[in-house]
Amino acid sequence: MKIGDKVSVVDEDLSGVITSVKGNIAVFKDEYGFTHQYPKEKLVPKDADLYDNIRVVKKAEPQKVISKKHQKNHMVLDLHFHHLVKNPSDYDSFERLFIQKAKLMEVLNFCRKHHLKRLEIVHGIGDGILQRMVMDVLESQSDIDFYNKEILHHQSGAVMIEFH
């Protein structure tokens, strides 16, 4: 280090130009005109050209694995009958309701087994038979909270369930 070199202080936000060197102590003047004394070990050269020839290698950041339990997205079960079977016209109304109830119970058990926290059940508005069946099933279950997605439950076509 010699007079006129630009330096920075290690572990401090302080830099300036060396005005004098006395043994192991360097004196420098900062940008505001104040002088500071530091041992040479605490100073590093401040040279913009120092890092020009160094190649920077950017590594890909590893993906974090998020368990199903902690996913932000909740599971959605659509109970509209045309989503559950291939030929909806082949079933009468009793069979339809029975299949929808079986699917609802299957998904509830799946959520409990895999420790999912939330489930949205889409039952549609219709004439309310499927909605009543869904409510009856949910009321018979333990360790869950459920609420309609809309303020006016008769306008809601979905129910949100939270598992404990």
C-alpha positions in Angstrom: 0.0 0.0 0.0 1.3 3.4 -1.0 0.1 7.0 -1.0 -2.7 7.6 -3.5 -4.1 4.1 -3.3 -7.9 3.7 -2.8 -8.7 1.4 0.1 -11.7 0.1 2.1 -11.9 -0.9 5.7 -12.8 -4.6 6.3 -16.1 -5.0 8.2 -17.0 -1.3 8.0 -18.6 0.9 5.4 -15.6 3.2 5.1 -13.3 3.9 2.2 -10.8 6.6 1.0 -7.4 7.5 -0.4 -4.2 6.8 1.5 -2.4 10.0 2.5 0.4 8.6 4.5 1.9 5.3 5.8 3.7 5.0 9.1 5.0 1.5 9.6 2.0 -0.8 10.0 -0.5 2.1 10.2 -2.1 3.6 7.1 -3.8 7.0 7.2 -6.5 7.7 4.6 -8.9 10.5 3.9 -12.6 9.6 3.2 -14.9 11.3 0.7 -15.9 13.9 3.3 -12.3 15.0 4.1 -12.0 13.2 7.5 -8.8 11.3 8.2 -8.8 7.7 9.6 -5.9 5.5 10.9 -6.1 1.7 10.6 -3.6 -1.1 10.6 -2.8 -2.4 7.1 -4.4 -5.8 7.9 -7.8 -4.0 8.3 -7.5 -2.4 4.8 -8.1 -3.9 1.4 -7.4 -2.3 -2.0 -10.4 -0.8 -3.7 -9.7 -1.3 -7.4 -12.6 -1.7 -9.9 -10.3 -3.4 -12.4 -9.2 -6.1 -9.8 -12.2 -8.4 -10.7 -12.4 -7.8 -14.5 -10.7 -11.0 -15.5 -12.5 -13.2 -13.1 -15.3 -15.3 -14.5 -18.5 -15.6 -12.5 -20.2 -18.9 -12.5 -23.9 -18.9 -11.6 -25.2 -22.2 -10.2 -28.8 -23.2 -10.4 -30.6 -22.9 -7.1 -31.9 -26.3 -6.0 -35.6 -26.8 -5.9 -37.2 -27.2 -2.5 -39.4 -30.2 -2.1 -42.8 -29.2 -0.6 -44.8 -32.0 0.9 -48.5 -32.3 0.0 -49.3 -31.5 3.6 -47.8 -28.0 3.2 -48.9 -27.1 -0.3 -50.7 -23.8 -0.6 -53.2 -25.2 -3.2 -56.0 -27.2 -1.8 -57.6 -30.3 -3.4 -60.8 -29.8 -5.3 -63.5 -32.5 -5.8 -66.0 -31.7 -8.5 -69.1 -33.9 -7.9 -70.8 -33.0 -11.1 -71.8 -36.4 -12.4 -70.4 -36.0 -15.9 -66.9 -35.7 -14.3 -67.3 -39.0 -12.5 -68.5 -41.4 -15.2 -68.2 -41.8 -19.0 -71.9 -42.2 -19.9 -74.0 -40.1 -17.4 -77.2 -40.9 -19.3 -76.9 -44.6 -18.4 -77.7 -44.0 -14.7 -80.9 -43.1 -12.9 -81.1 -40.5 -10.2 -80.6 -42.9 -7.2 -77.5 -44.4 -8.8 -76.1 -41.0 -9.5 -76.5 -39.9 -5.9 -75.0 -43.2 -4.6 -71.9 -42.8 -6.9 -71.5 -39.2 -5.9 -71.7 -40.1 -2.2 -69.2 -43.0 -2.6 -66.8 -40.6 -4.4 -67.1 -38.0 -1.6 -66.4 -40.6 1.1 -63.4 -42.0 -0.9 -61.9 -38.5 -1.2 -62.5 -37.6 2.5 -60.6 -40.8 3.4 -57.8 -40.0 1.0 -57.4 -36.5 2.5 -57.2 -38.0 6.0 -54.8 -40.7 5.0 -52.5 -38.2 3.3 -52.9 -35.5 6.0 -54.2 -32.9 3.6 -55.4 -29.7 5.4 -58.1 -28.4 3.0 -60.6 -29.8 0.5 -63.0 -27.9 -1.7 -66.1 -29.8 -2.8 -68.0 -28.4 -5.8 -71.6 -29.7 -5.8 -73.2 -27.0 -8.0 -76.4 -25.1 -7.2 -79.1 -27.1 -9.0 -82.2 -28.1 -7.0 -80.3 -28.8 -3.8 -80.4 -32.6 -3.5 -76.7 -33.1 -4.0 -75.9 -30.1 -1.7 -78.1 -31.6 1.0 -76.4 -35.0 0.7 -73.0 -33.4 0.9 -74.0 -31.5 4.0 -75.4 -34.7 5.6 -72.2 -36.5 5.0 -70.0 -33.6 6.3 -72.2 -33.3 9.5 -71.6 -37.0 10.2 -67.8 -36.6 10.0 -65.6 -35.8 13.0 -62.5 -33.6 13.1 -63.5 -31.3 10.3 -64.8 -27.7 9.9 -66.7 -26.8 6.8 -68.3 -23.7 5.4 -69.8 -22.4 2.2 -67.5 -20.5 -0.2 -70.1 -17.7 -0.6 -71.8 -15.6 2.1 -75.3 -16.8 1.0 -75.0 -20.6 1.1 -77.9 -21.1 -1.3 -75.9 -19.2 -4.0 -72.8 -21.2 -3.3 -72.0 -24.2 -5.4 -69.0 -25.2 -3.3 -68.1 -26.1 0.3 -64.6 -25.7 1.8 -63.5 -28.3 4.4 -60.6 -27.9 6.8 -59.3 -31.1 8.5 -57.9 -31.1 12.0 
